[in-house]
Amino acid sequence: MHGATAPRRAAILAVGSELLTPFRTDSNSLAITSALNDLGIRVVWKAIVGDQQDELAGAVRHALSLADLLVLTGGLGPTDDDVTREAVAEALGLPLEEHEAIAEGLRARFAARGLEMPAINRRQAKVIAGATILPNANGTAPGQWIAAGGRYVLLLPGPPREMRPMLAAVLAAQVAPLVKGARVMRRVVKIAGRPESWVEERAHQLYGAWRERVPPIEESTLASPGQVELHLSVVAPSEAEGHAALQRAVDELLAVFEGEVFSTDGRSLEEVVGDLLRRRGWRVALAESCTGGLACSRLTDVPGSSDYVERGFVTYSNRAKTELLGVGEELFAAHGAVSEAVAEAMAAGARARADVEIAVGITGIAGPGGGSREKPVGTVAIAVAWPGGGCVERYRFTGDRQAVKFQASQAALTLLRKRLEQV
């Protein structure tokens, strides 16, 4: 392999018409991606292709136009619809050759179980010209490794118990010596309560400089209701260099967003809030109307949350707000159930009834009905009360009922986080 080019960009093809149905899932590509990333190889494209030789050959050509390493899983069995060998040979313009040693090994494998090898299994002895044969200790289909024209193609069996050990072996023997210790490292920066456009406008100023650095930082954005994640990745020759490059980029984002980032180490919002409560030695109570206990449920999803979650009140009706939290009926008449005044009273009532240091009150209109011109569907008021102080915010969320409820719980936990960091 002296002088061989190190692969840096990979593509993955999962082969099998069954993977195009609702009944089977491609899990192999996740394991392959993780293993390649550990060697500093980025996966730039992946696809699922059915058992049609011409379609698969076309996908192989396309993949090799994008990447210098192509990994295929599946389609190495003995039946007529196992066409991976034929399709790859067609795409590469190489002949298939029957390998007698493989055929003999297959016969011996069947004989060891007291069986005669079916003639159809001889198809598994076909090898693409010039390929390195990869033994399969857990099945009948050997894998193949082909180096051609500065590109590499790896054929692996589909069953995970066969694929995974073969993948580990070929990466160690064939790929690791080429890449010489490089690896992909990642960090995720999480921001809650801000729209994607707001985040992108502020982060975009950093991207150009990141790409010019050595090693360069790549960024991708994952947005969901109530949360935006900035995924940073770097290919570095050593772990220390990669961590240093990523930490510099994370520090720059923290400076740009000034307190809006809630996690840079993988923790969820619930975990961050829980850690803040535990560190301060405070307990929390939550009074929820439109969220129906969702915010409290999310906090208690974290193991050990009994250290800081005291109780939750689901006070959906005005009567419940009055009886359980002491919200005055005059507030409903003057401001309505969905109002800053009622949210503040709910938080104060929950804090007093539960005898805790900090409490949250949430009231809103989740929809699809119940809105008005002054208070349309998605209007939510959230308050936090703590010793000697409190705050309240009014929000307008979009989406269906479930989306409004989740965004309200996200906003409540975000407001709670910010108060815990400041008080």
N, C-alpha and C positions, 0 to 999 in steps of 0.2 A: 504493500500500500504506500510505498515511498513516493512522495510527490503527488498523491491523490488529493483532490479538492475536498475540503471539509464542508459537509452539508450544513446550511444555515436556515433554509426554508423548507418546510415539509407540507405534504398534502396526504390526506387519508381517504381511502375509499372502502366503505363497508359494503360487501357484495352479498346479495341475497334478496330475492323477491319477497321473502317472508318479512324482511325488515321494512317493507313499504306498506305493511298492513297494520291495523291497530293492535295486533296481538303479540308482536315482538319488538323489542327495543334494542337499539345499537348501544351497548355499554362499552364495547371494545375501544371505540375512538377516545373515550375519556381516559382510559388507562394508557393508551398510546400517547396521547397528548401530554400527560403528566410525565411519562418516561422521557419523551423527547425534550420537554422543557428543562428537565434536570440536566440535560447535556447541552443546553444553550441553543436548541433548535426550535424555532417558532413554527407553529402550525398555522398556515395562511389560508388553507381551504380544506374542506372535507365534504363528502357527499355520500349518499346511499344510492347504489345502482342495482337494478334487478338482474336476473339471470339471462341477459341477452348479450351475446358476444359482441355484436357490432356497437351497441350502446356502451358497453363496458370499455371496448377498445377506444372509442371516442373520448370517454371520460379519462382514460389513462393518458391520452395525448394532451388533453386540456390540463390535467394535473401537472404534467411534466413541463408545460409551458409556464407554470406559475412557481414551481418548486424544484429543488434539486434532489429531494428525497421523497419518494412515494411509497406509502405503506398501504397494502391491501390486506383485508381480512375476509376470509370466507371464500367459497367457490372452489375449494381444492379437493372436494370429495370425489367419489367414483362415478356419479350418475351423469346423465347427459346434460343436466342443467348446471353442472359444476364447470364453468367455462373460464375461470380466472386465468389459468395457464395459457389457454388458447388466445384470449383477448390481449394479454400482456405481450405474448410473442408476436401477435399481429401488429400491435401498436409500435413495438420496437423494431419490427422488420427482421426478427430472428426466428430460426426454425426450432421446432420441438424435437427432442431426441428421447427415445425410450432408454431408461437407465436400468440395466439388468440387475445391478446390485440392489436397487430399491425394490424391484419386483421380487427378488429372492427374499429380501427382508420381510416383505408383506406376506409371502407364502409361509415363512417361518412363524410369523406372528399368529396367523390363523391356525397353523398346525399345533402350536403350543396350547391352543384351546380345543384341540381335537377336531378342527374344521378344515375343510378344503377351501382355498381362496377362490371366490367367484371370479370369473374371467373379467368382469367389469372393473374390478379393482386394479387391473393393469394400467388403467388411465392415470392412476396416481404415480406411476413410474415415469411419466413424461416430464422432461426437464427442459427449460429454455436453454438454448446453446450458450455456454459460457457461465451459467449460473453456479453458485456455490449451494450445495444441498444442505439444508438445515434439518437435522434429525428431530423426530417427534417421538418422545418417550411416552406420550400419553394418548396417542392415537395413530391412525394409519396414514394421515396426510403429511408428508414432509413439507417443509417450507423451502423457499428459494431466495437467494440474495444475488442481485444482478447489478454490476457496475458497467455502465455503457454511456459513452459520449459525455462524460462529466456529470452524469446523473446516476442516481441509485434507486433501485426498485426492490422492495421487500414484500414477499408473498408469505402470509401467515394463515394458518387455519382459523376457522370461525369460532369453534367452541372455546370459551374463555379458559378452561382448564388446560387446553392445548396451546392456546395463543400466548398466554402470559409468560410461562417459563421460556418459550421459544423467543419471545420478544426480548426478555431480559438477557438471554444468552447472546443473541445476535448484536444487541446494542453494546454489550461489554466487549465482544470479540471484534466486531466490524466497525462500529460507529465511534465508540469512545476514543480509540487511538487517532481518529481523524480530527475530532473536535478539541482534543487536548485540554480537557478540564473546564471549558466554558460552560456556563449554565444560565438559564433564564431565572431572574428573581422578580418578585412582584410585591407591590404594596397597594392597598386600597384606602382611599381617603373618602369618608362618608360625611355627607351634609344633609341635614333634615330641615324641612320647612321652607325650602327655597325652590323655585322652578328651575328646570334645566337651562333655560335661556339666561337666567340671572347668573347661574354658576358658570356657564360657558363664556359669557361676556367678560367675566373677571379672570377666569383661568387661561383664556386664550392668549393673553399677553405673554405667558410663560412658554408656550409650546415651541415656538421657533427656536428659542435659545436652548431648550432641552434637546432638540434634534441635532444641534450643532456640537453638542458636547461629546467628550470621549470618556466613557462609553455613552452613546445617545440614550435618552429616555423616550419611550413611546407611551402614548396615553390613549385610553378609550373611555367613553362615558356610558354608564348604565343608569337610566332614569326610571323610577317607578313612582306611583303616587306618594307624595310626602317625603321622598328621599332621592338624592342623586349620589352616585358613586363614581369617583374618578379612579380608574384602574391604571396604575403606572407599572411599566415593566422595563427591564434592562437586561441585555446580554453582556456579561462581564467575564473577564478571564479568571477572576477569583471572587470568593464570597465576600471578602472584605471590601473590594472595590465596588461590587454591586450594591452592598448595603450602604456604603458611603454615598454613592450617586443617588440612590433612592431617598435617603434621609435628607440630602440637600434639597431635592425637589419637594419633599413633603414639607420641610421647613418653609419653603417659599410659598406654598399653598396656605399654610397656617397664617403667614403674614398677610396674604391677600384677603383671606376670608375673615380674619379678626373675630374669632369666637364662634363662627358658624359651623366649623368642623367638630363633629362629636366623636369620631373614631379614626385612628390611623393604624390600628393594630389588629383589625379584624373583629373587634367586639361590636355587638349589636347595641342599639340605643337602649334597650332594656338592661343590658349588662352594664353599660356606662352609668346609667342612673342608679342602678343597684350598688355599684362600687362607690359612687359619691355618697349615697346614704350611709353605707357601712363605714366609710372613712370618717364621716362626720358623727357617726353614732346616733343618727336620727331615724325615726320611724315615720312612715307615711300612711295616710288614709286617702281614699279616693271616693268622691261622690259623683256618680255618673248617671246621666239621663239618656241622651241620644246614643251614646256608645254602648249602653247596656252591659257595662262591666268589662269591655274589651281592654281598656288601658290597664286595669288591675290584673286581668288575665295575662297580658303580655309581661307584666312585671313578675308575676308568679310562675311564668314559664322558665325562669332562671333558677337553677338549683341553688339552694341556700337562701332564697328570698324571704324565708320566714324570719331572718335576722332583722329585716327592715320593713316588710309589709305588715301593717297592723290589721287593717280590715278595709273592706269596700262596701259602699252603699249604692245599690241600684235603685234610684228614686225616679222612676219613669213618670209618675203622675205628680200633679201639684200637691195632692194630699200626702203622698209619700215624702215629698220635699219638706213639707211642713211638719209632719209627725216625726220623721226620723232625723231631720237636720235642723228643724226650728226655723225654716225660711218663713218670714212673715207673709201672710196673705195679701197685705197691702202692696208688697213688691210685685206680685202677679198683676194686680189691678193697675198699678202705675206704669210698669215696664214690660209686662209679659213674661212668660216662663223662659223664653229664649232672650236673655238680656245679660248685660254685664253685671247688673245689680244682683240678679238671681244667682249667677255663677259665683260671685263673691260671697254671697250668703251661704251657698252650698259648701264652698271651701271652708269658710269659717265654722259652719256647723259641723262638718266632718272632723275638723281639727279638735273642736271642743268635745264632741261626743266620743271620739276615739282616744282623746287625751294623748295626742302625738305632737311632734314638733312641726310637721309640715303636712299640708293637705291640698288636694286638687278638687276643683268643681268643674263639671262639664255639662253644658246644656245646649241643645241645638235642634235643627230640623234636618233629619237624614233623608226625608223624601220617600217616595216620589210626590206625595201630597203634603199639605200643611203649610206651604209657603205663601207669602204675600208679597206685594210690591216693596214694602218696607223691609221685610225679612224673607227673602227668597229661600228656596230649598238650598241647603248647603251652608246656611248661616249657623255659626257655632260660637258660643262665648265660653272662654276657659279662664279660670282664676286659680291662683296659687296663694295660700296663706301660710305665714311662718311667724315666729315670735317677733312681735313688734312691727310687722309689715305685711304687705300683700301686693299682688299685681293682677291685672286682668287684661285679656286681649280678645278682640272680636275678629273672626275669620269668615271667609266665604270660600267654600270648597266646591269643586265640580265633580261630576261623575254620578254613578248610580248609588243606591243606598249603602252597599257594602264599601264602596270607595270613599264616601263621605265619612262613614264610621271609622274606617282605618285612618284616614287623614286627620280626623279629629283626635284619635288616640295618639297619633304621631306628634301632632302639635302640642298635646298635653304633656307628653313625656319630654318634648324639647323644651317647653317652657319650664317644666320642673328641673330639667338639667341645668338650664341657664341660671335659675334662681339658686340652686345648690352650689354652683360655681362662684356665685357672687356674694351670697349672704354669709 
